[in-house]
């Protein structure tokens, strides 16, 4: 029995609230169970120096957790003067995931920064960030299209992410913290709406797991992301 009482293939309750940040070109507040992440997309009419003059755009991401996103207060990384390795790894993952489904040439020379700020953490914050950031990015591109800044929306596909794991010997979908902290194996799947794989992060927390177990986790991830893709389409008005 899972601590939450959910079926092995059940997501937590999912909510995607578009337009949650008044001033951003695109935004989405995503809730997956107790986990809450505010994702904003900010557009700038310039690109990093390494892309200047190449006629293409750039999508990047920053990730952070508010001090009381967890049970005890965490220091602000700005106060410590540097980001943790975990933060850097997660924001690079978010950026890679969104670039994988974006036609950078179709953007022209402009940049979009996706800020993913964790308001409440209960497991799966990186996955929620990717799923919510896609909605924010879509809305930002639509804003630019309506302003005649670009002629087409450069997004070629949807992308979403979900965690899966082996909990008490059983593959389960969408780990919350109670499961994640005790899982025998922990995986994160970043998948596209057309069935592509952007990234798979899989770690045995104890004994190694089998290929059959990894396949079972993949099947759970495909089911979970199919539900997330449907929620994304509702959030963007589609």
C-alpha angles and dihedrals in degrees: 000000000000115000089242093048091237123144115258091255098042126113121218114254108294128209127174114188112190122206094025093145113060100208103038120099087231133007144166134186107210123196123189106177105305094340112103126184127178110212120192131180118210121192124212128181094229140066134218115280093256090062101044114128094011096103097235138105136231137227119198137163144216124199132194144158124228113239094254098038085110135045093272128035116269123203118255108253089224088061090053090050097234142055121250120247089248092056093049092048093050097048091049089052091051092049093048091048095053095042089054091068099035127092097222092188091057090056095064117209100331135109134220120200116200113206113197112190118184111221096176126011123206101146131298098054095145091049093048089048093056093046094048094041091059090059092047091049093048091051092047091052091048089052089053092047092052089049089053090243089126132014099220137024104257095212109113098183145355122267129195137163136214137179123231131177149166109261119182089344096309129105109239137181128238106006119218120203095270089059098034092055092055102031121133088214132013124201137175120201123197108194137171129231092249094053101267125143117229099173141345120199112189128172133174108221092193128354117013115267128225134252088247090056091050090051090051090051090049091054090051090049092052090052093046096047091048087062091046092050089054090050091049091053091052091049094055092046096256 
